[in-house]
Amino acid sequence: GAGVSQSPSNKVTEKGKDVELRCDPISGHTALYWYRQSLGQGLEFLIYFQGNSAPDKSGLPSDRFSAERTGGSVSTLTIQRTQQEDSAVYLCASSLASDSIIRFAGHRYHNEQFFGPGTRLTVL
Amino acid sequence: ELKVEQNPLFLSMQEGKNYTIYCNYSTTSDRLYWYRQDPGKSLESLFVLLSNGAVKQEGRLMASLDTKARLSTLHITAAVHDLSATYFCAPSGGSQGNLIFGKGTKLSVKP
């Protein structure tokens, strides 16, 4: 596709409900990142996928958060039993490869992350 | 752990004036990005700076990087209203190749 797409663009939910946020990265991009932007915390990193590899979940704010990436392409971020503090804009970004892969291969070139439009989540 | 400080956080300028936004970061990073965000919109990449002394210019914006001082600047020349937005600096340095963002500088250019 032309860019990173995310859906839905807006989601209003009631406290305690589960939500699923979707990210469709740029075709051919193997690295996919989820970030969260909130008034209190600014822009914070959540989780990263490299291809089909299992992600490091240590950046997720709680065990109510989970993410998966099917077929090395589309990713879904799921928040269970939503709380009001989960209200934020959830941004997805993709890049050709991860920085760690670039360093390992001995190449050094800039590996830009392209951001999607975000999903604005409001938990009432 | 990489920490990023931007200042100022809020900047109100008159059109035609010059100003500089500063971005300090705490540990070594081999690249630094500047992004622009308009209200309700996503992040738009402005510049990537890859090496010490790197300078990039686009229109009225110029970004520079001093890796020894761990400092990047975004200089605005003869500001115009269209530059009103929030600007973020983001060194690469997260453990998973993720970017670490500053809190952003909200720029408002008034006629």
Interface residues (C-beta under 8 A of the other chain):
Chain A: A31 Y33 Y35 G42 L43 E44 F45 Y48 D56 G59 L91 A93 S98 D99 S100 R108 H110 N111 E112 Q113 F114 F115 G116 P117 G118
Chain B: D30 R31 Y33 Y35 K41 S42 L43 E44 S45 V48 L50 F88 A90 S92 G94 S95 Q96 G97 N98 L99 I100 F101 G102 K103 G104
